[in-house]
Amino acid sequence: MADTYSFDVVSDFDRQELVNAVDQARRDIGQRYDLKDSNTQIELEDAALVITTASDMTLQAVEDVLRQKATKRSLSLKIFDFQTPEASGGNRVQQRVILRKGLSQELAKKLSKSVRDELKKVNVAIHGESLRVTGKSKDDLQAAITLLREKEEDFDVPLQFENYR
């Protein structure tokens, strides 16, 4: 039997589900009467989405469609960081949507501090873009997960708990 138990706190998303959500959004936009003639394009890059469309009004509609499709695919809306729209050539509007992935150093420090302040029986270590929480009791780790789930609303990233052992 193990002396210590641990789990990792990460912020990630399923890339394939995002690809599927973007494909569904493209199909939906192509079929909707109000968006059909807007010549809207959604390009998926490694760390961002680029939406190019006819106007600010159609951009809002495209954002709504993208959010709906992501929600149906069980993706957290916190992965999307919508930047301010910019004017593009030919009276068009372009918007970058940065995809949030991984915990930043400052966010990892905040999470680590909040866990250490509340729970004295667990140890928290920052490992790159994730946190490793260790403890002698599974109950302490469950308390840490509950605490982080309650505080997740305060942060701009979705949290997942992996490698629970």
C-alpha positions as CSV (number, residue, x, y, z in Angstrom):
1,M,0.0,0.0,0.0
2,A,1.3,3.5,-0.9
3,D,2.4,5.9,1.8
4,T,1.4,9.0,-0.2
5,Y,-1.2,9.7,-2.8
6,S,-1.2,12.4,-5.4
7,F,-3.0,14.0,-8.3
8,D,-2.2,16.7,-10.9
9,V,-4.1,19.9,-11.6
10,V,-4.0,20.9,-15.3
11,S,-5.8,23.2,-17.6
12,D,-6.4,21.5,-20.9
13,F,-9.0,20.7,-23.5
14,D,-9.7,17.9,-26.0
15,R,-8.4,19.2,-29.3
16,Q,-10.5,16.8,-31.3
17,E,-13.6,18.0,-29.7
18,L,-12.6,21.6,-30.5
19,V,-12.0,20.6,-34.2
20,N,-15.5,18.9,-34.2
21,A,-17.1,22.0,-32.6
22,V,-15.5,24.3,-35.2
23,D,-16.6,22.1,-38.1
24,Q,-20.2,22.0,-36.7
25,A,-20.1,25.8,-36.3
26,R,-18.9,26.2,-39.9
27,R,-21.7,24.0,-41.2
28,D,-24.3,25.8,-39.1
29,I,-23.1,29.3,-40.3
30,G,-23.3,28.1,-43.9
31,Q,-26.9,27.0,-43.5
32,R,-28.3,29.9,-41.4
33,Y,-30.2,32.5,-43.4
34,D,-28.8,35.5,-41.6
35,L,-25.1,34.3,-41.9
36,K,-25.2,32.5,-45.3
37,D,-24.1,35.5,-47.4
38,S,-21.6,36.9,-44.8
39,N,-18.7,34.8,-46.3
40,T,-17.6,33.9,-42.7
41,Q,-14.4,32.0,-42.2
42,I,-13.2,30.3,-39.1
43,E,-9.6,29.2,-39.2
44,L,-8.2,26.9,-36.5
45,E,-4.5,27.4,-35.7
46,D,-2.3,25.7,-33.1
47,A,-3.0,28.2,-30.3
48,A,-5.9,30.3,-31.6
49,L,-9.0,30.7,-33.8
50,V,-9.3,33.4,-36.4
51,I,-12.8,34.5,-37.3
52,T,-13.3,36.7,-40.4
53,T,-16.8,37.9,-41.2
54,A,-18.8,40.8,-42.8
55,S,-19.7,43.0,-39.8
56,D,-19.7,43.3,-36.0
57,M,-23.3,42.0,-35.9
58,T,-22.5,38.8,-37.8
59,L,-19.3,38.4,-35.6
60,Q,-21.5,38.3,-32.5
61,A,-23.8,35.7,-34.1
62,V,-20.7,33.6,-35.1
63,E,-19.4,33.8,-31.5
64,D,-22.8,32.6,-30.2
65,V,-22.8,29.7,-32.6
66,L,-19.2,28.8,-31.7
67,R,-20.1,28.9,-27.9
68,Q,-23.2,26.7,-28.5
69,K,-21.3,24.1,-30.4
70,A,-18.4,24.0,-27.8
71,T,-20.9,23.6,-25.0
72,K,-22.6,20.7,-26.7
73,R,-19.2,19.1,-27.1
74,S,-18.5,19.4,-23.3
75,L,-15.8,22.0,-23.8
76,S,-15.5,24.7,-21.2
77,L,-16.1,28.2,-22.5
78,K,-13.1,29.4,-20.4
79,I,-10.8,28.1,-23.1
80,F,-11.8,30.9,-25.4
81,D,-10.1,34.3,-24.9
82,F,-11.9,36.6,-27.3
83,Q,-9.7,39.5,-28.4
84,T,-11.0,42.8,-29.6
85,P,-12.2,42.7,-33.3
86,E,-10.1,44.5,-35.9
87,A,-11.1,45.9,-39.2
88,S,-9.8,43.8,-42.0
89,G,-9.6,44.5,-45.8
90,G,-12.7,45.0,-47.8
91,N,-15.0,46.2,-45.0
92,R,-14.7,43.0,-43.1
93,V,-14.0,42.3,-39.4
94,Q,-11.4,39.9,-38.0
95,Q,-11.1,38.6,-34.5
96,R,-8.5,36.3,-32.9
97,V,-9.7,33.9,-30.2
98,I,-6.7,32.7,-28.1
99,L,-7.1,29.1,-26.8
100,R,-6.1,28.9,-23.2
101,K,-4.1,25.8,-22.3
102,G,-1.9,25.2,-19.3
103,L,-1.5,27.0,-16.0
104,S,0.5,30.2,-16.1
105,Q,3.2,30.6,-13.3
106,E,1.2,33.3,-11.5
107,L,-2.0,31.2,-11.6
108,A,-0.2,28.1,-10.4
109,K,1.2,30.2,-7.5
110,K,-2.3,31.4,-6.6
111,L,-3.8,27.9,-6.7
112,S,-0.9,26.6,-4.7
113,K,-1.2,29.3,-2.1
114,S,-5.0,28.8,-1.7
115,V,-4.6,25.0,-1.2
116,R,-1.8,25.4,1.3
117,D,-3.7,28.1,3.3
118,E,-6.8,25.9,3.6
119,L,-5.4,22.4,3.9
120,K,-2.3,21.9,6.0
121,K,-2.0,18.1,5.4
122,V,-1.2,18.3,1.7
123,N,1.9,19.4,-0.2
124,V,1.6,21.4,-3.5
125,A,4.4,21.6,-6.1
126,I,4.4,23.4,-9.4
127,H,5.6,21.3,-12.3
128,G,5.7,23.4,-15.5
129,E,2.1,24.1,-16.5
130,S,0.6,21.8,-13.9
131,L,0.4,21.4,-10.1
132,R,1.1,18.2,-8.2
133,V,-0.8,17.8,-5.0
134,T,0.4,15.1,-2.6
135,G,-0.9,13.9,0.8
136,K,-0.9,10.9,3.1
137,S,-4.7,10.5,3.0
138,K,-7.1,10.2,0.1
139,D,-9.6,12.2,2.1
140,D,-7.2,15.1,2.1
141,L,-6.8,14.9,-1.6
142,Q,-10.6,14.8,-2.1
143,A,-10.8,17.9,0.1
144,A,-8.2,19.6,-2.1
145,I,-10.2,18.7,-5.3
146,T,-13.4,20.1,-3.7
147,L,-11.6,23.3,-2.7
148,L,-10.2,23.8,-6.2
149,R,-13.6,23.1,-7.8
150,E,-15.2,25.8,-5.6
151,K,-12.5,28.3,-6.4
152,E,-12.5,27.5,-10.1
153,E,-15.0,30.2,-10.9
154,D,-12.6,32.8,-9.7
155,F,-10.1,31.8,-12.4
156,D,-10.2,32.3,-16.2
157,V,-9.2,28.7,-17.0
158,P,-10.9,25.3,-16.7
159,L,-9.3,22.9,-14.3
160,Q,-9.0,19.2,-14.6
161,F,-7.7,16.6,-12.1
162,E,-5.5,13.8,-13.6
163,N,-3.2,11.0,-12.5
164,Y,-5.1,10.4,-9.2
165,R,-3.1,7.7,-7.4
